[in-house]
Amino acid sequence: MNDSEMKERKVAWAMLVLCPLSMALMFMYVTLGYAPGLTAGAPLGVAPHPPEYLQATCILWGIMMTVIPILRLLRLVALPHWFTAVLYANMYLYVTSLCLGMYLNISWWGDATHVVSSAVIASIVLMALCLMQAHSPPHANLGSRGGIVIMLIPIAIAFGLIWEIMEGFTDIISGMDYMSYGAMYTLYDILADVIGALAVAVLAWIILGKHDANYVASEIRIGRRHIDAV
């Protein structure tokens, strides 16, 4: 095991211990009734977040923050450092914003954070496209960086639309307005999806102008060895 591998394992162990613990503390913060998100919006006539929604969010993110470093320690999946940092930042931003009631007290906050979430999804799409490009024969790949960027935008937006449909079904099944707050709320979310996808598309155009898809693919591990670009 080289020095780089040892350093990555130390970081993974730190993430495995500290990040789920922070979500557990956030769960207790909500359960004990201290989270401002439990009462936020009331002065404005807006219903506060239900406690079970905040608790479920803490549990879900805690599970994700447990699984990701375990996969890394088992040498099954490793993601680029820049993406892991963005992903964790987005999870913390979402949970803390809910618990502090920022979505209910700041009118534009939900749209801004949704752009960040959409950028995370678009980044996943970018990595997938680069893997496809690196491992496809020349006659079946996406061609130049323009092909990757053009494919990136509609696919990333499509995932955003699927999420909005899931939100709607969740509220229909539960009989509560847990995840959707009306048609305009959904339309603003879709606009945020477009902005996030376009932002990542611009970054992808810049990155792929300096490096090819093989470079992006080489930073990803699936299985017990790095995926070597063709």
PyMOL commands that set and color helices and strands:
alter all, ss='L'
color gray80, all
select helices_A, chain A and resi 3-31+36-38+42-44+51-73+81-100+102-105+109-135+138-140+145-174+183-210+213-218
alter helices_A, ss='H'
color red, helices_A
select strands_A, chain A and resi 77-78+221-222
alter strands_A, ss='S'
color yellow, strands_A
deselect
rebuild
show_as cartoon
